[in-house]
Amino acid sequence: MPDLPLGIENLLVPRQAELADRAKWFVRLRWMAVVGTLLAVPAGNGFMPYGLSEARKILLLSGCLFALNVAYMLILHVLDRRRKGAIPNVRTIELFVKVQVVLDLVILTGMLHFAGGLTNPFGFYYIFHVILASILLTRRDACEIAAVALVLYAGMVLLEHYEVVDFHPIAPPPDVPYTGYMLTAIVAIGTTLFIAAFMATSIMERPRQKEGELEHALRDVKHLEGTKSRFLVLVSHEMRSPIVAIRSILDAIRVAYKPCLGDKPSEMLQRASERADSLLALTKDLLTLARQQSMQDSPPASETIDVLDLTRRNVELFRTEADEKQIAVKEDYPAAKFGVRGDHESMNLVISNLVSNAIRYTPGGGKVELAWKLDGPWAVFTVSDSGIGIPEADLQHIFKEFFRAENAKKFTASGTGMGLAITRNVVERHGGTIALNSTEGKGTTFTVRLPAKM
């Protein structure tokens, strides 16, 4: 199975998430239209003369566009706060985008009406909205937007022609019959709008199809990941009892028949017992990993954990091993108490894995330094050692499941390669980050940042 947090899961974005991001982009893009209109009104009066009254009305419509865009931003902000990061469904976002486009078209029609109507050459600006709708929405929605644009433009031209509304010319009529010119302009605008909608949606159709296929593939991968986790729990649980039984039998044989056994059989039984211990450690890590992965999509517990006390207790657990190797363990904790909100058992895994790795992979006579500190809203845990370090080529793989660096395998045979994968899983599920800095032969420093709870 791929390592999802570093692989496909970060590359795939659900349809609603992408559409929500595009809707926000559309709102930001509208500010350019507002600024452009405010600049164009005084500048355009030089080559497309219109009256002061018309200019004021166009500026008033620009103010309406500004106010609407502020309202759109507030709506997006309120939705984000109420949903706490959840994404609205696709139809809700599409409806929100369609309302924006239609209101934009209405305002554009009003501006064209007060700036020359049919005689204004900027009538083709309708095309921009149709193309945007084609990018953001489905083909049917884009065609509906094109129809709305055509109705608005044709309605404006016809109402002006039959004097239902005032006509505000900015240039002399063309040297062709006005009715023929009017109908030709409507047909030209209409066909252009629908052709633009068809071409843009045709271009977007293939990427959207691929997007749907990738989203479906992501769901399949997540389903398989869940199946894998359940399988690991089952296998680990079923393997544990027989391995414990085998280890107990081996120890019993060694004790009961020690006088009768020679050096070679005793050595073989000792190796078998060590292999049984390795299998027990593997099944334990498999079970832990499977449980952590099964909790990936659920929020961690909300208990407040005294991480300073938890770290001290873990250091005492590994004190004997450190003393046997004559490793100096230095602890540096702040005077002020603070905690981390989350799951106690999971947080213990993080501290235990990092402390045990530091001591395990540090040669005799070395040193290990542990430190907690507050950095704004973050509780920062640093574990440094003077151990064997990690080769540069292995740094990018160090948090992957079942991976062990080559020098680590040579230094000690024990280890399943899952401790750091479990650690990263827990840290990220608690809203934190983990980073490392390592030089082969000189040592390693792990830095964990977690939201602090005072």
C-alpha positions, 0 to 999 in steps of 0.5 A: 500500500502507498504511504498515503500522507505523503502520496496520492491523498495529498494530490487528490482534491474532492470535487466540492473542495476544488469548486469551493476554492474556485468560488473564492478565487472568483470572488477575489477576481471580481475586485479587479473588475471593480477597480477596472470599472472605476478607472475606466469610467473617467478614462473612457469618457475621452473616446466614448463621450457620455453624459455626467448623469450616465457616468454617475449611474455607471459608478453607482453600479460599480458601487453595487458590484463592490457591495455585492462582493463584500457580501460574497466574502462575508457569506464565505467567511460565515460558511467557513466558521459555521461548518468548522472547515467542512466543505459545502456540497457541490450543488450549494457551491454551484448555486452560489457561483451561478447567483454571482454570475447572473448578478454580474451579468445584470450589472454589466447590462446596466453599465452597457445600457448607460454607456451606449447600449448596442453602440458600445463595443464592450458588449463582448464582455459577456463572453468572459462570464460564460467562459468563467461559468464553463470553467466553474460549472457544468455544460448545462449550467454554462449554457443556461448562463449563456442564455441569460446573457443573451436574454439580457443583451437582447432585452436591453437592445430591444427595449432601447430600440422600441423606446421602452427605456431611454437610449444613451448613444455614445457614437453615431449609428453605423451607416447601415439600417439600424434594425439590421445592425441590431439583429446582426449584433444580437445574433453575433453576440448570441452565437459567440456566447454559446460557442464559447460555452461549448468550447470551454466546457469541452476543454474542461470535460476531460480534466473533470472526468479524470478528476472524478476517476482520481477521486474514485480511486482515492476512495478505493485506496482509503477503503483498502487502507481500512481493510488493511488496518482491520486485517492487521488487527486480526492477524496481530491479535491471532499471532500474539497468543501462539507466539507467547506460548512458544516463547514460554515453552522455550524458556521452560525447556531452557530452565528445566533441561539446562543441565542436560543441554550442551552449549550448542542446543542452549545457544539455539534455544536462546536464539529461538527465544530472541526471535520470539521476542522480535515477533512479539514486538512486531505484532505489538507494533502492527496492532498499534499501527492498525489502531492508530490508522483506524482512528485517523479520520476521528478527532483525538480525545480531549483530555489534557495531558501533562507531557512533562510528567509523561516524559519524566516517567518514560525517561525512568523506564529507559534509565536502566538501558541508558545507564548500562550503555553509560549514556548521559540523559539530560532533561530540560523542562520549563518551570511553568506547567503546560499540557497538550490536549489529546489522547493519553495513550497515543501521546505516550507512544510519541514520547516513548518511541522518540526516547527509546530510539535516541537511547537505542541508536546512541553508542555507549558513552554518548548523550541524549538531550530532551527538552520541552518549551513553549513557542507561542501557541505551540508546545515544542518537544525536542529529542537530540542524540549523539548517535549513529545519525541517518544517511541523507539518502534515507531521510525522505523515507524515515517516516514510512512504515517498515522502513529502517535505515541501513546503518540502523540495521547494522547497529542493532538487529532489533526494530520493526521500522514502524515506530516513527510511522506511528509517531508521525501518525499520532502527531498529525492527528493531534494537529501537530508537526514532526521534523528531523535534522540528522547527520550520519555519524553525528546524531539526530534531532527530532522536533515535535510541535503540538498545540499547547494547553495552559 
